[in-house]
Amino acid sequence: MYINKSVVILEPLNDATNALKETTEVKRRQPGNYDVYRSKDAAQAAGIEQPKVIDAPRKKRKTIQGPNPLSCKKKKLNFEEQKQLEAEEESKKAKRREKQKEKRAKLKEQE
């Protein structure tokens, strides 16, 4: 069987192909080295030691993780903690303003 363009053509095999097919089938039927090692009984009967099989390292299982922090609500603060956070933010803003003023002053001096 072969394909000529888009048509499948069935013809009997020629002698050379038939002989090659027969030899490959005979080789397949004979037990190879792999088959002898593979079967434990045959290996023990022949007195052949089996090669040691090294197992691949196991993959680590995924552990249970916590919730996504972006999808969680923020903790509510009591009144004192909230005032303290607001005071810290204001002091940070004031420091930034001072730095910006200093930078502007230096730029004016350089001009």
SULQUIQUI-V244947 format. One record per residue. N is the residue number from 1. PSI is psi in whole degrees, -180 to 180 (NA if undefined). OMEGA is omega in radians with two decimals (* if undefined). NEAR is the number of other ideal C-beta (glycine too) atoms within 12 Angstrom. Layout:
# SULQUIQUI-V244947
<<N;PSI;OMEGA;NEAR> <N;PSI;OMEGA;NEAR>>
This chain:
# SULQUIQUI-V244947
<<1;131;3.03;11> <2;166;-3.08;13> <3;124;3.08;10> <4;108;-3.02;10> <5;-109;-3.14;7> <6;16;-3.10;6> <7;133;3.08;9> <8;124;-3.10;10> <9;130;3.12;11> <10;121;3.08;10> <11;155;3.07;11> <12;149;-3.13;10> <13;147;3.07;14> <14;172;-3.00;11> <15;-41;-3.10;10> <16;-43;3.14;10> <17;-41;3.12;15> <18;-42;3.13;13> <19;-42;3.13;13> <20;-41;3.12;14> <21;-43;3.14;15> <22;-43;-3.12;15> <23;-38;3.13;14> <24;-36;3.11;13> <25;-37;3.10;12> <26;-42;3.12;11> <27;-37;-3.14;12> <28;-36;-3.11;12> <29;-26;-3.14;11> <30;138;3.12;13> <31;129;3.12;15> <32;-179;3.13;13> <33;-37;-3.11;14> <34;-43;-3.13;12> <35;-38;-3.14;17> <36;-45;3.14;21> <37;-30;-3.05;20> <38;-44;-3.11;16> <39;125;-3.08;17> <40;-41;-3.11;14> <41;-44;-3.12;13> <42;-38;-3.14;18> <43;-41;3.13;19> <44;-38;-3.14;13> <45;-36;-3.12;10> <46;-9;-3.14;16> <47;26;-3.13;9> <48;133;3.08;17> <49;139;3.13;11> <50;138;3.09;16> <51;144;-3.13;12> <52;133;3.14;7> <53;125;3.12;8> <54;122;3.13;6> <55;144;3.08;6> <56;148;3.13;6> <57;140;-3.12;6> <58;146;3.08;6> <59;141;3.13;6> <60;138;3.09;6> <61;151;3.09;6> <62;135;3.14;6> <63;162;3.11;6> <64;126;-3.10;6> <65;165;3.13;7> <66;178;-3.14;8> <67;161;3.09;9> <68;120;-3.08;8> <69;-23;3.14;10> <70;-19;-3.12;7> <71;1;-3.11;8> <72;149;3.06;9> <73;150;3.12;9> <74;153;3.13;10> <75;136;3.12;10> <76;134;-3.14;8> <77;150;3.06;12> <78;174;-3.00;10> <79;-43;-3.09;10> <80;-44;3.13;10> <81;-38;-3.14;13> <82;-43;3.11;15> <83;-39;-3.13;13> <84;-43;3.12;14> <85;-41;3.12;17> <86;-40;3.12;15> <87;-41;3.11;14> <88;-42;3.12;14> <89;-41;3.12;14> <90;-41;3.14;14> <91;-37;3.10;14> <92;-42;3.12;14> <93;-39;-3.14;14> <94;-41;3.12;14> <95;-40;3.11;14> <96;-42;3.13;14> <97;-42;3.13;14> <98;-42;3.13;14> <99;-41;3.13;14> <100;-40;3.11;14> <101;-42;3.13;14> <102;-42;3.13;14> <103;-43;3.13;14> <104;-40;3.14;14> <105;-41;3.13;13> <106;-40;-3.14;12> <107;-39;3.11;11> <108;-38;3.12;10> <109;-35;-3.11;9> <110;-27;-3.12;8> <111;NA;*;7>>
